[in-house]
């Protein structure tokens, strides 16, 4: 049994253009994989990469330095922020 196939419980379908099918089959052969295993592995790798990109911030050096500076030395809360905090405290106390 191929690695990972024993745990597979879901099935999906994909409609491919003839050129896509040929390209995918060729790439799968190069990797020594079946079309199905190739598509699952490739889609999973792409999903992991996309989620990491979506969940990770990358800041340029000046932005990163400013971000760290504000974290280390936050500004004093504004009047509006203090008023919002008081409203929140009143709501929490009423529960």
C-alpha positions in Angstrom: 0.0 0.0 0.0 1.3 3.4 -0.9 2.3 5.8 2.0 -0.7 7.7 3.3 -3.3 5.8 1.4 -4.6 3.8 4.4 -5.8 7.0 6.1 -7.6 8.5 3.1 -11.3 8.7 3.7 -12.5 11.6 1.4 -12.9 11.6 -2.4 -12.9 14.5 -4.8 -13.1 14.9 -8.5 -11.5 17.3 -10.9 -12.4 18.0 -14.5 -9.2 18.6 -16.6 -8.6 20.0 -20.0 -6.8 17.5 -22.2 -3.6 19.6 -22.0 -3.8 19.8 -18.2 -4.2 16.0 -17.9 -1.2 15.4 -20.2 0.9 17.9 -18.3 -0.1 16.4 -14.9 0.4 12.9 -16.1 3.9 13.7 -17.3 4.8 15.5 -14.1 3.5 12.6 -12.1 5.6 10.1 -14.1 8.7 12.2 -13.6 8.0 12.1 -9.8 7.2 8.3 -10.0 3.7 8.9 -8.7 0.2 8.1 -9.9 -1.8 11.0 -11.2 -4.1 10.9 -8.1 -1.2 10.8 -5.6 0.6 13.6 -7.5 -2.5 15.8 -7.5 -3.2 15.2 -3.8 0.4 15.9 -2.8 0.7 19.0 -5.0 -2.6 20.4 -3.9 -1.7 19.8 -0.3 1.7 21.5 -0.7 0.0 24.5 -2.4 -2.6 24.7 0.3 0.1 24.7 3.1 2.1 27.4 1.3 -1.0 29.6 0.7 -2.1 29.3 4.3 1.3 30.2 5.5 1.5 33.2 3.2 -2.0 34.3 4.5 -1.1 33.8 8.1 2.4 35.3 8.1 3.3 39.0 8.1 6.5 40.0 6.4 7.6 43.5 7.1 10.4 45.6 5.4 13.2 46.5 7.8 11.9 50.1 8.6 8.4 48.8 9.2 9.7 46.0 11.4 11.8 48.4 13.4 8.8 50.7 13.9 6.6 47.8 14.9 9.0 46.6 17.5 9.5 50.2 18.8 5.8 50.6 19.3 5.5 47.2 21.0 8.4 48.1 23.4 7.3 51.6 24.0 3.6 51.9 23.4 2.1 55.4 23.2 -0.2 56.7 25.9 -3.9 55.7 25.3 -6.0 58.4 23.7 -9.0 59.9 25.3 -11.3 57.8 23.0 -9.4 54.6 23.9 -9.7 55.4 27.7 -13.5 56.0 27.2 -13.9 52.7 25.3 -12.1 50.9 28.0 -14.4 52.3 30.7 -17.5 51.3 28.6 -16.1 47.8 28.2 -15.4 47.6 32.0 -19.0 48.6 32.8 -20.4 46.0 30.4 -18.2 43.2 31.8 -19.2 44.3 35.4 -22.9 44.0 34.5 -22.7 40.3 33.6 
